[in-house]
Amino acid sequence: VSRGDWKSPGRPRRRVASANPLGLLSRHNHTHRNHHARPPRFSKKASAEKKAAGLVKEINNGRLAQIGIMGCLAESKVEGAVPAIAGKIAHYDGDYMAPFEANFHLF
């Protein structure tokens, strides 16, 4: 066992149950120290055009998410502001911008 190894000699490998995207339990070995810190490299071998198209898709998805959040906030303040979700969001009387004010305190 090398000096930087995460497990001590003689200890069995730790098996951890985790949920996969389908919601089923799977068991896998955690043998690499930083297995969560390494992002998947889906576009490692992709062409420049495919990477550029993926970036545009990612930006557009982010914009759509922002529009969706703003729609939910508008509906929670003014009933019927967004007809598609009218009555599905609870009314909120507070101030959404309170955390950004100069006199905002948690305690």
N, C-alpha and C positions, 0 to 999 in steps of 0.2 A: 504494500500500500504506500503510495507516494505521500509526501509530507502535506500536500494540499488537498488530499482526498477527504470527502465529507463524511465518510463512514469509518468507524474504527475496525481494526482487523478482527476477524472472527465473528463479526455481527452479520446476521443474515440480511439479505436485501429487503428493504421495506416495500411492502406492497400496499398501494393506496387505491381505494375505490373513488372514482370520479364520474361525473355525468358527461356524456358525450352530447353532441348536438341533437341527437334523436331522443334524448332523455333517458336512455338506457344506461345501466351501470356497467362500467367496464373496469377491468383491473389491469394496471400496467406498472412496470418497474420504473422507479425514479433513479436511474443509474448515473445520469449526467448532472453535474452540480448546477448548471444554469439552464436547465431545459426550458424554463418559463421565460428566461431573459432573451432567448434567441428567437427572433421573429421568423416566420416561414418565408422562404425565398421563392415566391410564386413567379416573379417576373425576372428572375436571375438570367434566364436565357432568352427572354422576349426581345423582339426587335424594338427599335426606337419608336416606330409608328405605333406599335401595340402599347408601349409604355405611355406614350403621349395620349392615346385614346383612353387608357385606364385612368390617367390623371384627370382628364376632362370629366369622365364618369364620376370620379370621386368628388370633384368640386361640385358638380351638379347635384349629387346625392346630399352633400352638406348643405347646399342652398335650399333644397327641398325640405330637409329636416328643420332648418331655421324657420321656413314659412309655416310648417306644421306646428312648431312650438308657439309661434306668434299667434296662430289661429286658435290654439287651445287657450292661450292667455286672454285673447280678445273675447272668446266665448265665456270664460269664467268671470269677466268683468261686466259684459253686456249680453244678457240673454237674447239669443237669436242672431248674434253678430255673424256667426258662421252657420248658415242653414244646414249644412251637411252633418254637423255635430250638435245641433240645437237640443238642449235638454239632457245631454249626456255628460256634461262637465258641471261640477258643483260650482255655485257662485262663490266668489272670493271678494271680501270687503277690504282686505289689506292692501298695502302698497308694495308692488313688485320691485320698485327701485330703492326701497329702504336700505338694503345693504350697501348701496353705492353713495349714500348721503354722508356728509361729513360728520354728523352727530350720531351715527349708528353705533350702538353698543349691545353686545350680547348679554352682559350682566349689569 
